[in-house]
Amino acid sequence: MAAEKKKIAMYSNEFFATCAIGGVASCGLTHLLVTPLDVVKCNMQANPKEFTGTFQGFGKIYSKAGLRGLYVGWGPTLAGYSVQGAFKFGLYEYFKYKYAGAFSPETAHTYRDLIYLSASASAEFFADIGLAAFEATKVRIQTTLDPVTLRPTFAPGMMTGMPKIVAQEGVGALYKGVGPLWMRQIPYTMMKFFGFERAVELIYSQIKTPKSELNKLQQLGVSFAGGYAAGVFCAAVSHPADSIVSVLNKDKSATISGIIKERGWVNLFTKGLPPRIVMIGTLTGLQWLIYDTFKTVAGLPTTGGKSAPAPASVSVAKDAKKLAH
């Protein structure tokens, strides 16, 4: 008889490691999937005269460079967002658990919004440090296209592009965009996790059947719907900083104040926003679907809803500590 599979204790080190691995699959695969949207979006931001619209951008790249041209920069995209996903999801679960422990069982649920927002902001701070070098390489490759062939002129991929940036401009150039990344990603992630938790809570409140009585497929459907809803708001909140990141990583002489002065806030909010809404909505919905699917396969509950074990009470956290030791 086969040995029974060991159950992962909630809030143990194994639990947080499992969540981090789920984050790798969640963010790495989804960002790789929407690379074509990212290529068009970045060029609309960095090269607005040549790329005037979403469909025009797709058509222009595909007609000259084919499908391969739409997947320029896929290497640093996959690597960078896999690293970011591990920190983003793994540390979110960790900080959510830790911050919940700062409240009494009576007040933890009342202050759950503060817990969601502070935990996601803390996690993203570290996630962006992991992402920065890959993001700088990705944007440089995607936005330095030959005007005739629309193939990258700076470097063909990550393995040559990243060393070239270091050789020409120093290691610091890889982290030049970390400040704007924080500007873009921290508000984005706060909305992503807070919006998801609240959207899922709302969806479950409208379903008469308790979450614990729904099957895994139904719960995963709620995860996708909640993620997509959160993603739409994420895109709008983080878009100006995303535009600044694209220009900074293309032009080594650019500054944040110079970009704002040249482009204006209206263009920073609107240029490239439609493809970003589609991209981020799809990304966020799929990320939560993949993440929660991975968790269920590992024997863990899906995220959010009234039956979510954290941050509902400190007593749960104390029980988890006993299991973890």
C-alpha positions as CSV (number, residue, x, y, z in Angstrom):
1,M,0.0,0.0,0.0
2,A,1.4,3.4,-1.0
3,A,2.3,5.7,1.8
4,E,-0.2,8.6,2.4
5,K,1.0,11.9,1.0
6,K,2.3,14.2,3.7
7,K,0.0,17.1,4.2
8,I,1.6,20.6,4.1
9,A,1.1,22.4,7.4
10,M,-0.4,25.9,7.0
11,Y,2.1,28.7,7.5
12,S,5.0,26.3,7.8
13,N,8.2,26.9,5.8
14,E,7.0,24.3,3.4
15,F,3.8,26.2,2.9
16,F,5.6,29.4,2.1
17,A,8.0,27.6,-0.3
18,T,5.1,26.0,-2.1
19,C,3.4,29.4,-2.5
20,A,6.7,30.8,-3.9
21,I,6.8,27.9,-6.5
22,G,3.2,28.6,-7.4
23,G,4.2,32.2,-7.9
24,V,7.0,31.2,-10.3
25,A,4.5,29.3,-12.5
26,S,1.9,32.0,-12.1
27,C,3.9,35.0,-13.2
28,G,6.5,33.5,-15.5
29,L,4.2,31.6,-17.7
30,T,1.5,34.3,-18.0
31,H,4.0,37.1,-18.8
32,L,5.5,34.9,-21.5
33,L,2.1,34.3,-22.9
34,V,1.3,38.0,-23.4
35,T,4.8,39.0,-24.6
36,P,3.3,40.2,-28.0
37,L,1.1,42.7,-26.1
38,D,4.0,43.8,-24.1
39,V,6.2,44.4,-27.2
40,V,3.5,46.6,-28.7
41,K,2.8,48.4,-25.5
42,C,6.4,49.2,-24.8
43,N,7.0,50.5,-28.3
44,M,3.9,52.7,-28.1
45,Q,5.4,54.2,-24.9
46,A,9.0,54.5,-26.1
47,N,8.5,55.1,-29.8
48,P,5.1,56.9,-30.1
49,K,5.8,58.3,-33.5
50,E,6.4,54.9,-35.1
51,F,3.8,53.1,-33.1
52,T,0.6,55.1,-33.0
53,G,-2.0,52.4,-31.9
54,T,-2.4,48.9,-30.7
55,F,-3.6,47.3,-33.9
56,Q,-1.2,49.4,-36.0
57,G,1.6,48.2,-33.8
58,F,0.7,44.5,-34.1
59,G,0.3,44.8,-37.8
60,K,3.5,46.7,-38.3
61,I,5.6,44.2,-36.3
62,Y,4.0,41.1,-37.7
63,S,4.2,42.2,-41.4
64,K,7.9,42.8,-41.1
65,A,9.2,40.4,-38.5
66,G,6.4,37.8,-38.2
67,L,5.4,36.0,-35.1
68,R,9.1,35.9,-34.0
69,G,9.1,39.7,-33.9
70,L,6.1,39.7,-31.5
71,Y,8.1,37.5,-29.0
72,V,11.2,39.7,-28.9
73,G,12.5,39.7,-25.3
74,W,10.8,36.5,-24.3
75,G,13.9,35.2,-22.4
76,P,14.3,38.0,-19.8
77,T,10.5,38.2,-19.6
78,L,10.2,34.5,-18.5
79,A,13.3,34.7,-16.2
80,G,12.5,38.0,-14.6
81,Y,8.8,37.5,-13.9
82,S,9.5,34.0,-12.6
83,V,11.8,35.5,-10.0
84,Q,9.4,38.3,-9.3
85,G,6.5,35.8,-8.9
86,A,8.3,33.7,-6.3
87,F,8.9,36.8,-4.1
88,K,5.5,38.3,-4.9
89,F,3.3,35.4,-3.9
90,G,5.5,33.7,-1.4
91,L,6.3,36.8,0.6
92,Y,2.7,38.0,0.3
93,E,1.5,34.9,2.1
94,Y,4.3,35.3,4.7
95,F,3.7,38.9,5.4
96,K,-0.1,38.4,5.5
97,Y,0.4,35.8,8.1
98,K,2.9,37.9,10.1
99,Y,0.9,41.1,10.0
100,A,-2.3,39.3,11.0
101,G,-0.5,38.2,14.1
102,A,-0.2,41.8,15.2
103,F,-3.9,42.0,15.8
104,S,-6.2,40.3,18.3
105,P,-8.7,37.7,17.0
106,E,-11.5,40.3,17.4
107,T,-9.8,43.0,15.3
108,A,-7.9,41.1,12.7
109,H,-10.9,40.7,10.4
110,T,-11.8,44.4,10.8
111,Y,-8.4,45.5,9.7
112,R,-8.0,42.9,6.9
113,D,-7.8,45.6,4.2
114,L,-4.7,47.1,6.0
115,I,-3.2,43.6,6.2
116,Y,-3.8,42.9,2.5
117,L,-2.3,46.3,1.5
118,S,0.7,46.3,3.7
119,A,1.5,42.6,3.0
120,S,1.4,43.1,-0.7
121,A,3.4,46.3,-0.6
122,S,6.1,44.6,1.5
123,A,6.3,41.6,-0.8
124,E,6.5,43.7,-4.0
125,F,9.4,45.8,-2.6
126,F,11.6,42.7,-2.6
127,A,10.1,41.2,-5.8
128,D,11.0,44.3,-7.8
129,I,14.7,44.1,-6.8
130,G,14.6,40.6,-8.2
131,L,12.9,41.8,-11.4
132,A,14.8,45.0,-12.2
133,A,17.8,43.6,-14.1
134,F,15.7,41.4,-16.3
135,E,13.2,44.2,-16.9
136,A,15.9,46.6,-18.0
137,T,17.3,44.0,-20.4
138,K,13.8,43.1,-21.8
139,V,12.8,46.7,-22.5
140,R,16.2,47.5,-24.1
141,I,15.8,44.6,-26.5
142,Q,12.1,45.2,-27.2
143,T,12.4,49.0,-27.9
144,T,15.7,49.1,-30.0
145,L,14.2,47.8,-33.2
146,D,15.7,48.2,-36.7
147,P,13.3,50.6,-38.6
148,V,13.3,48.3,-41.7
149,T,13.2,44.8,-40.3
150,L,11.9,45.6,-36.8
151,R,14.3,43.1,-35.4
152,P,16.3,44.1,-32.2
153,T,19.5,45.9,-32.9
154,F,20.9,46.1,-29.3
155,A,21.0,42.4,-28.7
156,P,19.1,39.3,-29.9
157,G,18.3,38.0,-26.4
158,M,19.0,38.0,-22.6
159,M,22.2,36.1,-22.7
160,T,23.9,38.7,-24.8
161,G,21.8,41.7,-23.8
162,M,22.4,41.7,-20.1
163,P,26.2,41.4,-20.3
164,K,26.3,44.1,-23.0
165,I,24.5,46.5,-20.7
166,V,26.9,45.8,-17.9
167,A,29.9,46.1,-20.2
168,Q,28.8,49.4,-21.7
169,E,27.1,51.1,-18.7
170,G,28.0,49.2,-15.6
171,V,25.9,47.0,-13.2
172,G,24.0,50.1,-12.0
173,A,22.3,50.4,-15.4
174,L,20.4,47.2,-14.7
175,Y,18.9,48.7,-11.6
176,K,18.3,52.2,-12.9
177,G,14.6,51.4,-13.2
178,V,14.1,49.9,-9.8
179,G,12.7,53.2,-8.4
180,P,10.1,53.5,-11.2
181,L,9.5,49.8,-10.8
182,W,8.5,50.4,-7.2
183,M,6.3,53.3,-8.4
184,R,4.6,51.0,-10.9
185,Q,4.5,47.7,-9.2
186,I,3.9,48.5,-5.6
187,P,0.5,50.3,-6.2
188,Y,-0.2,47.7,-8.9
189,T,0.4,44.8,-6.5
190,M,-1.5,46.4,-3.6
191,M,-4.5,46.7,-5.9
192,K,-3.9,43.2,-7.3
193,F,-4.0,41.5,-3.9
194,F,-6.4,43.8,-2.1
195,G,-8.7,43.9,-5.2
196,F,-8.6,40.1,-5.5
197,E,-9.2,39.4,-1.9
198,R,-12.2,41.8,-1.8
199,A,-13.6,40.6,-5.2
200,V,-13.4,37.0,-4.2
201,E,-15.0,37.8,-0.8
202,L,-17.9,39.6,-2.7
203,I,-18.4,36.7,-5.1
204,Y,-18.6,34.2,-2.3
205,S,-21.0,36.4,-0.4
206,Q,-23.4,36.2,-3.4
207,I,-23.2,32.5,-3.6
208,K,-25.5,30.7,-1.2
209,T,-23.3,27.6,-1.0
210,P,-20.4,28.0,1.4
211,K,-17.0,28.0,-0.1
212,S,-16.1,24.8,1.7
213,E,-18.9,23.0,-0.1
214,L,-17.9,24.1,-3.6
215,N,-15.7,21.8,-5.6
216,K,-12.2,22.8,-6.6
217,L,-13.2,23.7,-10.2
218,Q,-15.9,26.1,-8.9
219,Q,-13.5,27.7,-6.5
220,L,-10.9,28.1,-9.3
221,G,-13.5,29.8,-11.4
222,V,-14.0,32.4,-8.6
223,S,-10.2,32.8,-8.4
224,F,-10.1,33.7,-12.1
225,A,-13.0,36.1,-12.0
226,G,-11.7,37.9,-8.9
227,G,-8.2,38.1,-10.5
228,Y,-9.5,39.6,-13.8
229,A,-11.6,42.2,-12.0
230,A,-8.6,43.2,-9.9
231,G,-6.4,43.4,-13.0
232,V,-8.4,46.1,-14.7
233,F,-7.9,48.4,-11.8
234,C,-4.2,47.4,-11.5
235,A,-3.6,48.6,-15.1
236,A,-5.0,52.0,-14.5
237,V,-3.2,52.6,-11.2
238,S,0.2,51.6,-12.4
239,H,0.2,52.8,-16.1
240,P,2.0,56.2,-15.7
241,A,5.0,54.6,-13.9
242,D,5.0,51.8,-16.5
243,S,5.4,54.4,-19.3
244,I,8.3,56.0,-17.4
245,V,10.0,52.6,-17.0
246,S,9.8,51.9,-20.7
247,V,11.4,55.2,-21.7
248,L,14.1,55.1,-18.9
249,N,15.2,51.6,-20.0
250,K,15.3,52.6,-23.7
251,D,17.2,55.9,-23.3
252,K,20.1,55.9,-20.8
253,S,20.2,59.7,-20.7
254,A,16.5,60.0,-19.8
255,T,15.3,61.2,-16.3
256,I,12.0,60.8,-14.6
257,S,11.4,64.6,-14.5
258,G,12.4,65.0,-18.1
259,I,10.1,62.3,-19.3
260,I,7.1,63.8,-17.4
261,K,7.9,67.3,-18.8
262,E,8.3,66.0,-22.4
263,R,5.3,63.6,-22.5
264,G,2.9,65.2,-20.1
265,W,0.7,63.4,-17.5
266,V,-2.1,62.9,-19.9
267,N,0.0,60.9,-22.4
268,L,1.6,59.0,-19.5
269,F,-1.8,57.9,-18.4
270,T,-3.3,57.2,-21.8
271,K,-0.6,56.1,-24.3
272,G,-0.6,52.4,-24.5
273,L,-3.3,52.0,-21.8
274,P,-5.8,49.9,-23.9
275,P,-3.3,47.0,-24.6
276,R,-2.1,47.3,-21.0
277,I,-5.7,46.8,-19.6
278,V,-6.2,43.8,-21.8
279,M,-2.7,42.5,-20.9
280,I,-3.0,43.1,-17.2
281,G,-6.6,41.9,-16.9
282,T,-5.8,38.7,-18.7
283,L,-2.5,38.3,-16.8
284,T,-4.0,38.8,-13.3
285,G,-6.9,36.5,-13.9
286,L,-4.7,33.7,-15.3
287,Q,-2.1,34.3,-12.5
288,W,-4.6,33.7,-9.8
289,L,-6.0,30.7,-11.7
290,I,-2.6,29.1,-12.1
291,Y,-1.5,30.0,-8.5
292,D,-4.6,28.6,-6.9
293,T,-4.6,25.5,-9.2
294,F,-1.0,24.9,-8.1
295,K,-2.0,25.3,-4.4
296,T,-4.9,22.8,-4.8
297,V,-2.7,20.2,-6.5
298,A,-0.3,20.6,-3.5
299,G,-3.2,20.0,-1.1
300,L,-3.6,23.6,0.0
301,P,-6.9,25.6,0.0
302,T,-7.6,28.3,-2.7
303,T,-6.9,31.9,-1.7
304,G,-9.5,34.3,-0.3
305,G,-13.1,34.0,0.8
306,K,-14.7,33.6,4.2
307,S,-13.1,30.3,4.8
308,A,-9.6,31.6,4.1
309,P,-7.4,30.8,7.1
310,A,-5.6,34.1,7.3
311,P,-5.8,36.8,8.3
312,A,-9.0,35.9,10.1
313,S,-7.6,35.3,13.6
314,V,-4.4,35.2,15.6
315,S,-5.5,31.8,17.1
316,V,-5.1,30.3,13.7
317,A,-1.6,31.8,13.4
318,K,-0.7,30.4,16.8
319,D,-1.9,26.9,15.8
320,A,0.1,27.2,12.6
321,K,3.3,28.0,14.5
322,K,2.8,24.8,16.6
323,L,2.5,22.8,13.4
324,A,5.6,24.5,11.8
325,H,7.9,23.6,14.7
